[in-house]
């Protein structure tokens, strides 16, 4: 009997925290930082391509 009650209590505690995280809007500086990291994530493929092109041109 104690196990189901414990699980129910944990479930009840876990859900509001998740909702709070979704509802709470992060401060603007964190949003800016996140967007910057996303842009950086997009860029590396381009920079890597440039690097390989430079190596290729140097070789030839």
PDB file of N, CA, C, O and CB in Angstrom:
ATOM      1  N   UNK A   1       0.812  -1.238   0.000  1.00  0.00           N
ATOM      2  CA  UNK A   1       0.000   0.000   0.000  1.00  0.00           C
ATOM      3  C   UNK A   1       0.846   1.291   0.000  1.00  0.00           C
ATOM      4  O   UNK A   1       0.483   2.237  -0.699  1.00  0.00           O
ATOM      5  CB  UNK A   1      -0.919   0.005   1.221  1.00  0.00           C
ATOM      6  N   UNK A   2       1.935   1.365   0.739  1.00  0.00           N
ATOM      7  CA  UNK A   2       2.675   2.641   0.788  1.00  0.00           C
ATOM      8  C   UNK A   2       3.261   3.052  -0.569  1.00  0.00           C
ATOM      9  O   UNK A   2       3.436   4.241  -0.836  1.00  0.00           O
ATOM     10  CB  UNK A   2       3.800   2.541   1.807  1.00  0.00           C
ATOM     11  N   UNK A   3       3.562   2.067  -1.426  1.00  0.00           N
ATOM     12  CA  UNK A   3       4.224   2.378  -2.703  1.00  0.00           C
ATOM     13  C   UNK A   3       3.343   3.234  -3.629  1.00  0.00           C
ATOM     14  O   UNK A   3       3.814   4.269  -4.100  1.00  0.00           O
ATOM     15  CB  UNK A   3       4.607   1.080  -3.416  1.00  0.00           C
ATOM     16  N   UNK A   4       2.081   2.849  -3.914  1.00  0.00           N
ATOM     17  CA  UNK A   4       1.252   3.681  -4.804  1.00  0.00           C
ATOM     18  C   UNK A   4       1.080   5.108  -4.299  1.00  0.00           C
ATOM     19  O   UNK A   4       1.088   6.058  -5.081  1.00  0.00           O
ATOM     20  CB  UNK A   4      -0.111   3.048  -4.978  1.00  0.00           C
ATOM     21  N   UNK A   5       0.925   5.250  -2.988  1.00  0.00           N
ATOM     22  CA  UNK A   5       0.749   6.584  -2.406  1.00  0.00           C
ATOM     23  C   UNK A   5       2.000   7.420  -2.657  1.00  0.00           C
ATOM     24  O   UNK A   5       1.911   8.601  -2.994  1.00  0.00           O
ATOM     25  CB  UNK A   5       0.453   6.491  -0.882  1.00  0.00           C
ATOM     26  N   UNK A   6       3.165   6.796  -2.490  1.00  0.00           N
ATOM     27  CA  UNK A   6       4.434   7.500  -2.686  1.00  0.00           C
ATOM     28  C   UNK A   6       4.555   7.957  -4.140  1.00  0.00           C
ATOM     29  O   UNK A   6       4.939   9.094  -4.415  1.00  0.00           O
ATOM     30  CB  UNK A   6       5.633   6.590  -2.300  1.00  0.00           C
ATOM     31  N   UNK A   7       4.220   7.052  -5.067  1.00  0.00           N
ATOM     32  CA  UNK A   7       4.302   7.386  -6.494  1.00  0.00           C
ATOM     33  C   UNK A   7       3.346   8.525  -6.830  1.00  0.00           C
ATOM     34  O   UNK A   7       3.696   9.445  -7.569  1.00  0.00           O
ATOM     35  CB  UNK A   7       3.982   6.149  -7.363  1.00  0.00           C
ATOM     36  N   UNK A   8       2.128   8.451  -6.275  1.00  0.00           N
ATOM     37  CA  UNK A   8       1.132   9.491  -6.532  1.00  0.00           C
ATOM     38  C   UNK A   8       1.642  10.840  -6.030  1.00  0.00           C
ATOM     39  O   UNK A   8       1.501  11.858  -6.707  1.00  0.00           O
ATOM     40  CB  UNK A   8      -0.215   9.137  -5.858  1.00  0.00           C
ATOM     41  N   UNK A   9       2.238  10.835  -4.829  1.00  0.00           N
ATOM     42  CA  UNK A   9       2.741  12.077  -4.245  1.00  0.00           C
ATOM     43  C   UNK A   9       3.863  12.650  -5.135  1.00  0.00           C
ATOM     44  O   UNK A   9       3.901  13.853  -5.393  1.00  0.00           O
ATOM     45  CB  UNK A   9       3.259  11.830  -2.789  1.00  0.00           C
ATOM     46  N   UNK A  10       4.767  11.781  -5.596  1.00  0.00           N
ATOM     47  CA  UNK A  10       5.872  12.232  -6.457  1.00  0.00           C
ATOM     48  C   UNK A  10       5.330  12.839  -7.751  1.00  0.00           C
ATOM     49  O   UNK A  10       5.797  13.886  -8.200  1.00  0.00           O
ATOM     50  CB  UNK A  10       6.828  11.055  -6.781  1.00  0.00           C
ATOM     51  N   UNK A  11       4.336  12.166  -8.346  1.00  0.00           N
ATOM     52  CA  UNK A  11       3.727  12.659  -9.580  1.00  0.00           C
ATOM     53  C   UNK A  11       3.113  14.030  -9.378  1.00  0.00           C
ATOM     54  O   UNK A  11       3.270  14.921 -10.212  1.00  0.00           O
ATOM     55  CB  UNK A  11       2.670  11.684 -10.080  1.00  0.00           C
ATOM     56  N   UNK A  12       2.404  14.194  -8.250  1.00  0.00           N
ATOM     57  CA  UNK A  12       1.752  15.467  -7.954  1.00  0.00           C
ATOM     58  C   UNK A  12       2.801  16.572  -7.788  1.00  0.00           C
ATOM     59  O   UNK A  12       2.586  17.706  -8.215  1.00  0.00           O
ATOM     60  CB  UNK A  12       0.882  15.348  -6.678  1.00  0.00           C
ATOM     61  N   UNK A  13       3.934  16.236  -7.166  1.00  0.00           N
ATOM     62  CA  UNK A  13       4.994  17.233  -6.949  1.00  0.00           C
ATOM     63  C   UNK A  13       5.723  17.556  -8.258  1.00  0.00           C
ATOM     64  O   UNK A  13       6.105  18.702  -8.494  1.00  0.00           O
ATOM     65  CB  UNK A  13       6.004  16.725  -5.895  1.00  0.00           C
ATOM     66  N   UNK A  14       5.912  16.540  -9.105  1.00  0.00           N
ATOM     67  CA  UNK A  14       6.723  16.713 -10.317  1.00  0.00           C
ATOM     68  C   UNK A  14       6.015  17.586 -11.354  1.00  0.00           C
ATOM     69  O   UNK A  14       6.660  18.402 -12.012  1.00  0.00           O
ATOM     70  CB  UNK A  14       7.055  15.349 -10.929  1.00  0.00           C
ATOM     71  N   UNK A  15       4.694  17.425 -11.509  1.00  0.00           N
ATOM     72  CA  UNK A  15       3.985  18.148 -12.569  1.00  0.00           C
ATOM     73  C   UNK A  15       4.022  19.672 -12.421  1.00  0.00           C
ATOM     74  O   UNK A  15       4.376  20.361 -13.378  1.00  0.00           O
ATOM     75  CB  UNK A  15       2.557  17.697 -12.605  1.00  0.00           C
ATOM     76  N   UNK A  16       3.666  20.223 -11.246  1.00  0.00           N
ATOM     77  CA  UNK A  16       3.680  21.686 -11.107  1.00  0.00           C
ATOM     78  C   UNK A  16       5.039  22.298 -11.425  1.00  0.00           C
ATOM     79  O   UNK A  16       5.110  23.383 -12.002  1.00  0.00           O
ATOM     80  CB  UNK A  16       3.273  22.072  -9.702  1.00  0.00           C
ATOM     81  N   UNK A  17       6.123  21.609 -11.050  1.00  0.00           N
ATOM     82  CA  UNK A  17       7.470  22.117 -11.326  1.00  0.00           C
ATOM     83  C   UNK A  17       7.674  22.234 -12.833  1.00  0.00           C
ATOM     84  O   UNK A  17       8.213  23.227 -13.323  1.00  0.00           O
ATOM     85  CB  UNK A  17       8.551  21.192 -10.700  1.00  0.00           C
ATOM     86  N   UNK A  18       7.232  21.199 -13.567  1.00  0.00           N
ATOM     87  CA  UNK A  18       7.368  21.212 -15.028  1.00  0.00           C
ATOM     88  C   UNK A  18       6.563  22.378 -15.622  1.00  0.00           C
ATOM     89  O   UNK A  18       7.043  23.094 -16.500  1.00  0.00           O
ATOM     90  CB  UNK A  18       6.891  19.856 -15.635  1.00  0.00           C
ATOM     91  N   UNK A  19       5.325  22.553 -15.121  1.00  0.00           N
ATOM     92  CA  UNK A  19       4.471  23.642 -15.605  1.00  0.00           C
ATOM     93  C   UNK A  19       5.121  24.990 -15.301  1.00  0.00           C
ATOM     94  O   UNK A  19       5.088  25.908 -16.120  1.00  0.00           O
ATOM     95  CB  UNK A  19       3.061  23.563 -14.960  1.00  0.00           C
ATOM     96  N   UNK A  20       5.716  25.094 -14.101  1.00  0.00           N
ATOM     97  CA  UNK A  20       6.365  26.340 -13.701  1.00  0.00           C
ATOM     98  C   UNK A  20       7.506  26.669 -14.672  1.00  0.00           C
ATOM     99  O   UNK A  20       7.663  27.817 -15.087  1.00  0.00           O
ATOM    100  CB  UNK A  20       6.899  26.236 -12.246  1.00  0.00           C
ATOM    101  N   UNK A  21       8.304  25.647 -15.032  1.00  0.00           N
ATOM    102  CA  UNK A  21       9.423  25.865 -15.960  1.00  0.00           C
ATOM    103  C   UNK A  21       8.912  26.373 -17.309  1.00  0.00           C
ATOM    104  O   UNK A  21       9.504  27.276 -17.901  1.00  0.00           O
ATOM    105  CB  UNK A  21      10.231  24.559 -16.155  1.00  0.00           C
ATOM    106  N   UNK A  22       7.805  25.786 -17.794  1.00  0.00           N
ATOM    107  CA  UNK A  22       7.250  26.186 -19.085  1.00  0.00           C
ATOM    108  C   UNK A  22       6.697  27.611 -19.021  1.00  0.00           C
ATOM    109  O   UNK A  22       6.887  28.401 -19.946  1.00  0.00           O
ATOM    110  CB  UNK A  22       6.145  25.206 -19.520  1.00  0.00           C
ATOM    111  N   UNK A  23       6.005  27.934 -17.908  1.00  0.00           N
ATOM    112  CA  UNK A  23       5.359  29.238 -17.791  1.00  0.00           C
ATOM    113  C   UNK A  23       6.372  30.354 -17.536  1.00  0.00           C
ATOM    114  O   UNK A  23       6.226  31.463 -18.049  1.00  0.00           O
ATOM    115  CB  UNK A  23       4.328  29.211 -16.673  1.00  0.00           C
ATOM    116  N   UNK A  24       7.406  30.049 -16.734  1.00  0.00           N
ATOM    117  CA  UNK A  24       8.386  31.084 -16.363  1.00  0.00           C
ATOM    118  C   UNK A  24       9.176  31.508 -17.602  1.00  0.00           C
ATOM    119  O   UNK A  24       9.831  30.680 -18.236  1.00  0.00           O
ATOM    120  CB  UNK A  24       9.354  30.563 -15.248  1.00  0.00           C
ATOM    121  N   UNK A  25       9.114  32.796 -17.947  1.00  0.00           N
ATOM    122  CA  UNK A  25       9.857  33.291 -19.116  1.00  0.00           C
ATOM    123  C   UNK A  25      11.293  33.595 -18.696  1.00  0.00           C
ATOM    124  O   UNK A  25      11.497  34.280 -17.693  1.00  0.00           O
ATOM    125  CB  UNK A  25       9.173  34.569 -19.725  1.00  0.00           C
ATOM    126  N   UNK A  26      12.284  33.114 -19.422  1.00  0.00           N
ATOM    127  CA  UNK A  26      13.676  33.366 -19.061  1.00  0.00           C
ATOM    128  C   UNK A  26      14.047  34.829 -19.280  1.00  0.00           C
ATOM    129  O   UNK A  26      13.430  35.487 -20.118  1.00  0.00           O
ATOM    130  CB  UNK A  26      14.607  32.463 -19.871  1.00  0.00           C
ATOM    131  N   UNK A  27      15.033  35.360 -18.556  1.00  0.00           N
ATOM    132  CA  UNK A  27      15.440  36.754 -18.727  1.00  0.00           C
ATOM    133  C   UNK A  27      15.987  36.992 -20.136  1.00  0.00           C
ATOM    134  O   UNK A  27      16.512  36.067 -20.756  1.00  0.00           O
ATOM    135  CB  UNK A  27      16.495  37.137 -17.674  1.00  0.00           C
ATOM    136  N   UNK A  28      15.870  38.220 -20.646  1.00  0.00           N
ATOM    137  CA  UNK A  28      16.258  38.503 -22.039  1.00  0.00           C
ATOM    138  C   UNK A  28      17.704  38.146 -22.365  1.00  0.00           C
ATOM    139  O   UNK A  28      17.995  37.691 -23.471  1.00  0.00           O
ATOM    140  CB  UNK A  28      16.040  39.957 -22.335  1.00  0.00           C
ATOM    141  N   UNK A  29      18.616  38.348 -21.406  1.00  0.00           N
ATOM    142  CA  UNK A  29      20.036  38.085 -21.691  1.00  0.00           C
ATOM    143  C   UNK A  29      20.258  36.609 -22.005  1.00  0.00           C
ATOM    144  O   UNK A  29      21.091  36.271 -22.846  1.00  0.00           O
ATOM    145  CB  UNK A  29      20.920  38.511 -20.496  1.00  0.00           C
ATOM    146  N   UNK A  30      19.509  35.722 -21.327  1.00  0.00           N
ATOM    147  CA  UNK A  30      19.658  34.282 -21.583  1.00  0.00           C
ATOM    148  C   UNK A  30      19.123  33.945 -22.978  1.00  0.00           C
ATOM    149  O   UNK A  30      19.681  33.103 -23.682  1.00  0.00           O
ATOM    150  CB  UNK A  30      18.912  33.446 -20.496  1.00  0.00           C
ATOM    151  N   UNK A  31      18.027  34.620 -23.367  1.00  0.00           N
ATOM    152  CA  UNK A  31      17.459  34.398 -24.706  1.00  0.00           C
ATOM    153  C   UNK A  31      18.499  34.791 -25.753  1.00  0.00           C
ATOM    154  O   UNK A  31      18.727  34.073 -26.726  1.00  0.00           O
ATOM    155  CB  UNK A  31      16.132  35.219 -24.906  1.00  0.00           C
ATOM    156  N   UNK A  32      19.125  35.951 -25.528  1.00  0.00           N
ATOM    157  CA  UNK A  32      20.131  36.445 -26.463  1.00  0.00           C
ATOM    158  C   UNK A  32      21.289  35.447 -26.561  1.00  0.00           C
ATOM    159  O   UNK A  32      21.777  35.139 -27.648  1.00  0.00           O
ATOM    160  CB  UNK A  32      20.648  37.840 -26.022  1.00  0.00           C
ATOM    161  N   UNK A  33      21.715  34.948 -25.386  1.00  0.00           N
ATOM    162  CA  UNK A  33      22.829  34.000 -25.343  1.00  0.00           C
ATOM    163  C   UNK A  33      22.447  32.727 -26.113  1.00  0.00           C
ATOM    164  O   UNK A  33      23.248  32.175 -26.867  1.00  0.00           O
ATOM    165  CB  UNK A  33      23.211  33.660 -23.864  1.00  0.00           C
ATOM    166  N   UNK A  34      21.193  32.272 -25.900  1.00  0.00           N
ATOM    167  CA  UNK A  34      20.728  31.058 -26.573  1.00  0.00           C
ATOM    168  C   UNK A  34      20.725  31.252 -28.090  1.00  0.00           C
ATOM    169  O   UNK A  34      21.180  30.380 -28.831  1.00  0.00           O
ATOM    170  CB  UNK A  34      19.316  30.673 -26.080  1.00  0.00           C
ATOM    171  N   UNK A  35      20.216  32.389 -28.547  1.00  0.00           N
ATOM    172  CA  UNK A  35      20.148  32.652 -29.991  1.00  0.00           C
ATOM    173  C   UNK A  35      21.564  32.684 -30.567  1.00  0.00           C
ATOM    174  O   UNK A  35      21.817  32.181 -31.661  1.00  0.00           O
ATOM    175  CB  UNK A  35      19.405  33.998 -30.281  1.00  0.00           C
ATOM    176  N   UNK A  36      22.485  33.290 -29.802  1.00  0.00           N
ATOM    177  CA  UNK A  36      23.871  33.382 -30.263  1.00  0.00           C
ATOM    178  C   UNK A  36      24.474  31.982 -30.415  1.00  0.00           C
ATOM    179  O   UNK A  36      25.154  31.695 -31.401  1.00  0.00           O
ATOM    180  CB  UNK A  36      24.716  34.231 -29.280  1.00  0.00           C
ATOM    181  N   UNK A  37      24.218  31.111 -29.426  1.00  0.00           N
ATOM    182  CA  UNK A  37      24.765  29.746 -29.483  1.00  0.00           C
ATOM    183  C   UNK A  37      24.161  29.003 -30.672  1.00  0.00           C
ATOM    184  O   UNK A  37      24.847  28.227 -31.338  1.00  0.00           O
ATOM    185  CB  UNK A  37      24.481  28.974 -28.154  1.00  0.00           C
ATOM    186  N   UNK A  38      22.872  29.242 -30.938  1.00  0.00           N
ATOM    187  CA  UNK A  38      22.211  28.585 -32.077  1.00  0.00           C
ATOM    188  C   UNK A  38      22.881  29.050 -33.374  1.00  0.00           C
ATOM    189  O   UNK A  38      23.166  28.243 -34.259  1.00  0.00           O
ATOM    190  CB  UNK A  38      20.669  28.905 -32.101  1.00  0.00           C
ATOM    191  N   UNK A  39      23.130  30.365 -33.476  1.00  0.00           N
ATOM    192  CA  UNK A  39      23.804  30.907 -34.664  1.00  0.00           C
ATOM    193  C   UNK A  39      25.189  30.284 -34.803  1.00  0.00           C
ATOM    194  O   UNK A  39      25.605  29.907 -35.899  1.00  0.00           O
ATOM    195  CB  UNK A  39      23.912  32.455 -34.581  1.00  0.00           C
ATOM    196  N   UNK A  40      25.903  30.180 -33.674  1.00  0.00           N
ATOM    197  CA  UNK A  40      27.235  29.569 -33.691  1.00  0.00           C
ATOM    198  C   UNK A  40      27.139  28.124 -34.165  1.00  0.00           C
ATOM    199  O   UNK A  40      27.980  27.657 -34.932  1.00  0.00           O
ATOM    200  CB  UNK A  40      27.889  29.634 -32.289  1.00  0.00           C
ATOM    201  N   UNK A  41      26.113  27.424 -33.705  1.00  0.00           N
ATOM    202  CA  UNK A  41      25.927  26.027 -34.097  1.00  0.00           C
ATOM    203  C   UNK A  41      25.697  25.937 -35.614  1.00  0.00           C
ATOM    204  O   UNK A  41      26.175  25.010 -36.267  1.00  0.00           O
ATOM    205  CB  UNK A  41      24.730  25.394 -33.321  1.00  0.00           C
ATOM    206  N   UNK A  42      24.961  26.911 -36.163  1.00  0.00           N
ATOM    207  CA  UNK A  42      24.716  26.929 -37.612  1.00  0.00           C
ATOM    208  C   UNK A  42      26.029  27.199 -38.355  1.00  0.00           C
ATOM    209  O   UNK A  42      26.299  26.578 -39.383  1.00  0.00           O
ATOM    210  CB  UNK A  42      23.647  28.008 -37.982  1.00  0.00           C
ATOM    211  N   UNK A  43      26.849  28.129 -37.833  1.00  0.00           N
ATOM    212  CA  UNK A  43      28.060  28.585 -38.520  1.00  0.00           C
ATOM    213  C   UNK A  43      29.152  27.518 -38.688  1.00  0.00           C
ATOM    214  O   UNK A  43      29.711  27.415 -39.780  1.00  0.00           O
ATOM    215  CB  UNK A  43      28.629  29.741 -37.776  1.00  0.00           C
ATOM    216  N   UNK A  44      29.482  26.723 -37.668  1.00  0.00           N
ATOM    217  CA  UNK A  44      30.643  25.822 -37.768  1.00  0.00           C
ATOM    218  C   UNK A  44      30.757  25.057 -39.069  1.00  0.00           C
ATOM    219  O   UNK A  44      31.862  24.908 -39.591  1.00  0.00           O
ATOM    220  CB  UNK A  44      30.602  24.852 -36.664  1.00  0.00           C
ATOM    221  N   UNK A  45      29.654  24.565 -39.611  1.00  0.00           N
ATOM    222  CA  UNK A  45      29.717  23.819 -40.876  1.00  0.00           C
ATOM    223  C   UNK A  45      30.324  24.714 -41.956  1.00  0.00           C
ATOM    224  O   UNK A  45      31.142  24.267 -42.760  1.00  0.00           O
ATOM    225  CB  UNK A  45      28.294  23.318 -41.308  1.00  0.00           C
ATOM    226  N   UNK A  46      29.914  25.982 -41.964  1.00  0.00           N
ATOM    227  CA  UNK A  46      30.408  26.948 -42.950  1.00  0.00           C
ATOM    228  C   UNK A  46      31.910  27.179 -42.749  1.00  0.00           C
ATOM    229  O   UNK A  46      32.686  27.135 -43.704  1.00  0.00           O
ATOM    230  CB  UNK A  46      29.629  28.293 -42.840  1.00  0.00           C
ATOM    231  N   UNK A  47      32.312  27.425 -41.494  1.00  0.00           N
ATOM    232  CA  UNK A  47      33.720  27.706 -41.188  1.00  0.00           C
ATOM    233  C   UNK A  47      34.581  26.488 -41.512  1.00  0.00           C
ATOM    234  O   UNK A  47      35.687  26.628 -42.034  1.00  0.00           O
ATOM    235  CB  UNK A  47      33.890  28.104 -39.700  1.00  0.00           C
ATOM    236  N   UNK A  48      34.075  25.298 -41.204  1.00  0.00           N
ATOM    237  CA  UNK A  48      34.807  24.060 -41.492  1.00  0.00           C
ATOM    238  C   UNK A  48      34.981  23.931 -42.997  1.00  0.00           C
ATOM    239  O   UNK A  48      36.057  23.573 -43.476  1.00  0.00           O
ATOM    240  CB  UNK A  48      34.065  22.815 -40.912  1.00  0.00           C
ATOM    241  N   UNK A  49      33.918  24.225 -43.741  1.00  0.00           N
ATOM    242  CA  UNK A  49      33.965  24.164 -45.206  1.00  0.00           C
ATOM    243  C   UNK A  49      35.043  25.119 -45.719  1.00  0.00           C
ATOM    244  O   UNK A  49      35.836  24.759 -46.590  1.00  0.00           O
ATOM    245  CB  UNK A  49      32.576  24.520 -45.826  1.00  0.00           C
ATOM    246  N   UNK A  50      35.068  26.337 -45.173  1.00  0.00           N
ATOM    247  CA  UNK A  50      36.072  27.337 -45.569  1.00  0.00           C
ATOM    248  C   UNK A  50      37.472  26.807 -45.306  1.00  0.00           C
ATOM    249  O   UNK A  50      38.368  26.933 -46.140  1.00  0.00           O
ATOM    250  CB  UNK A  50      35.855  28.670 -44.811  1.00  0.00           C
ATOM    251  N   UNK A  51      37.648  26.200 -44.110  1.00  0.00           N
ATOM    252  CA  UNK A  51      38.964  25.693 -43.712  1.00  0.00           C
ATOM    253  C   UNK A  51      39.431  24.615 -44.699  1.00  0.00           C
ATOM    254  O   UNK A  51      40.579  24.617 -45.143  1.00  0.00           O
ATOM    255  CB  UNK A  51      38.917  25.123 -42.264  1.00  0.00           C
ATOM    256  N   UNK A  52      38.521  23.703 -45.028  1.00  0.00           N
ATOM    257  CA  UNK A  52      38.879  22.619 -45.954  1.00  0.00           C
ATOM    258  C   UNK A  52      39.192  23.179 -47.343  1.00  0.00           C
ATOM    259  O   UNK A  52      40.100  22.700 -48.022  1.00  0.00           O
ATOM    260  CB  UNK A  52      37.735  21.580 -46.044  1.00  0.00           C
ATOM    261  N   UNK A  53      38.432  24.195 -47.758  1.00  0.00           N
ATOM    262  CA  UNK A  53      38.686  24.821 -49.061  1.00  0.00           C
ATOM    263  C   UNK A  53      40.077  25.451 -49.067  1.00  0.00           C
ATOM    264  O   UNK A  53      40.811  25.323 -50.047  1.00  0.00           O
ATOM    265  CB  UNK A  53      37.603  25.891 -49.384  1.00  0.00           C
ATOM    266  N   UNK A  54      40.445  26.135 -47.974  1.00  0.00           N
ATOM    267  CA  UNK A  54      41.761  26.773 -47.860  1.00  0.00           C
ATOM    268  C   UNK A  54      42.857  25.720 -47.963  1.00  0.00           C
ATOM    269  O   UNK A  54      43.843  25.912 -48.674  1.00  0.00           O
ATOM    270  CB  UNK A  54      41.885  27.554 -46.526  1.00  0.00           C
ATOM    271  N   UNK A  55      42.682  24.600 -47.246  1.00  0.00           N
ATOM    272  CA  UNK A  55      43.673  23.512 -47.292  1.00  0.00           C
ATOM    273  C   UNK A  55      43.782  22.958 -48.712  1.00  0.00           C
ATOM    274  O   UNK A  55      44.878  22.708 -49.213  1.00  0.00           O
ATOM    275  CB  UNK A  55      43.291  22.375 -46.300  1.00  0.00           C
ATOM    276  N   UNK A  56      42.637  22.776 -49.343  1.00  0.00           N
ATOM    277  CA  UNK A  56      42.598  22.222 -50.703  1.00  0.00           C
ATOM    278  C   UNK A  56      43.314  23.161 -51.680  1.00  0.00           C
ATOM    279  O   UNK A  56      44.098  22.725 -52.523  1.00  0.00           O
ATOM    280  CB  UNK A  56      41.128  21.990 -51.157  1.00  0.00           C
ATOM    281  N   UNK A  57      43.023  24.472 -51.543  1.00  0.00           N
ATOM    282  CA  UNK A  57      43.645  25.461 -52.434  1.00  0.00           C
ATOM    283  C   UNK A  57      45.155  25.522 -52.199  1.00  0.00           C
ATOM    284  O   UNK A  57      45.932  25.667 -53.143  1.00  0.00           O
ATOM    285  CB  UNK A  57      43.015  26.859 -52.220  1.00  0.00           C
ATOM    286  N   UNK A  58      45.565  25.409 -50.924  1.00  0.00           N
ATOM    287  CA  UNK A  58      46.994  25.432 -50.586  1.00  0.00           C
ATOM    288  C   UNK A  58      47.703  24.246 -51.232  1.00  0.00           C
ATOM    289  O   UNK A  58      48.805  24.366 -51.769  1.00  0.00           O
ATOM    290  CB  UNK A  58      47.197  25.408 -49.048  1.00  0.00           C
ATOM    291  N   UNK A  59      47.022  23.078 -51.161  1.00  0.00           N
ATOM    292  CA  UNK A  59      47.627  21.854 -51.687  1.00  0.00           C
ATOM    293  C   UNK A  59      47.792  21.958 -53.212  1.00  0.00           C
ATOM    294  O   UNK A  59      48.799  21.520 -53.768  1.00  0.00           O
ATOM    295  CB  UNK A  59      46.760  20.615 -51.316  1.00  0.00           C
ATOM    296  N   UNK A  60      46.784  22.548 -53.878  1.00  0.00           N
ATOM    297  CA  UNK A  60      46.809  22.651 -55.356  1.00  0.00           C
ATOM    298  C   UNK A  60      47.395  24.013 -55.733  1.00  0.00           C
ATOM    299  O   UNK A  60      47.516  24.327 -56.918  1.00  0.00           O
ATOM    300  CB  UNK A  60      45.355  22.472 -55.977  1.00  0.00           C
TER     301      UNK A  60
END
